[in-house]
Amino acid sequence: MIPAYWQLWLMSIYLILHNRFMKVEIDYTKSAQDNADDYFKLSKKMKKKAQGAAIAIKDLEARLGSASSVPEKRTVIRNIAQRKWYEKFNWFTTSNGMLAIGGRSAAQNEMINSRYFESNDLFFHADVFGASVVILKDGTKADVVTREEVAQFAACFSKAWESGMGSANVYSLRREQVTKSKEKGSLGTGSFLLEGEREWFKGVPLELCAYTGDDGGTNLVSVVPVQTALLLKIRKYVLLKPGNIKKSDAAKTLSKLLGFHDIDYIMQHLPPGSFSIKE
């Protein structure tokens, strides 16, 4: 049998090698055999802890391995072009490149009249209660064909579409013919005093074309009067008329037909009401 002091010495060496620079403390109130027994028991306890730690490490490695096999989620950053000042309104560009803007509400009609309706512009409005005020920028220089395009746009963005009408009458005025009443509160928001002779566009058909066009290098959906699409010789478009398909469903259908996934963008460019759709 190995003497007790040798057992203590060997156990101390074992613990130092096993636990690396572990400090060994000897209780001088106990015998060498008792100290050796204490460290032997401590060694067994630490060995179990080491085994448990090894199992925990293997389990953690397994979890990390399975996590690494999951596809990494990537954040896609889209380069969104800065919006132009007129994009908060209804708008389109005529076949000869002139800009027409229209209010989406009575408040926007008021804003357009007070801020953006200038001396060389023309004012268009459908002859129905509740319609977008449409301004053709530099409209006094526009030919009759361009004015007819804008008249169709004004007809479509009016209550005539929401009422399911097939056509509407539209009139046009110059800047000096459109004013607000001098008496405060006599006219509601979006209402104006109209004076003088008007230019009329009778029986304007309610028809729009939606197509995917190039705008600043980004393919976006454009919604324009049919007359504009024909003059631009756009080959692939979707014809829109008043119908029974609600606006949200019409936007989803256009998204599929045109391969454009931003449904909210499409809805912003459609008039209120229901639709019929034909490729």
Buried (B, 14 or more C-beta within 10 A) or exposed (E): EEEBEEBBBEBBEEBEEEBEEEEEEEEEEEEBEEBBBBBBEBBEEBEEEEEEEEEEEEEEEEEEEEEEEEEEEEEEEEEEEEEEEBEBBBBBBBBEEBBBBBBBEBEBBBBBBEEBBEEEBBBBBBBBEEBBBBBBBEBEEBEEEBBBBBBBBBBBBBBBBBEBBEBBBBBBBBBEBBEBEEEEEEBEEBBBEEEEEBBEBEEBBBBBBBBBBEEEEEEBBBBBBBBBBBBBEBEEBBBBBBBEBEBEEBBBBBBEBBEBEEBEEBBBBBBEBBBEBEE
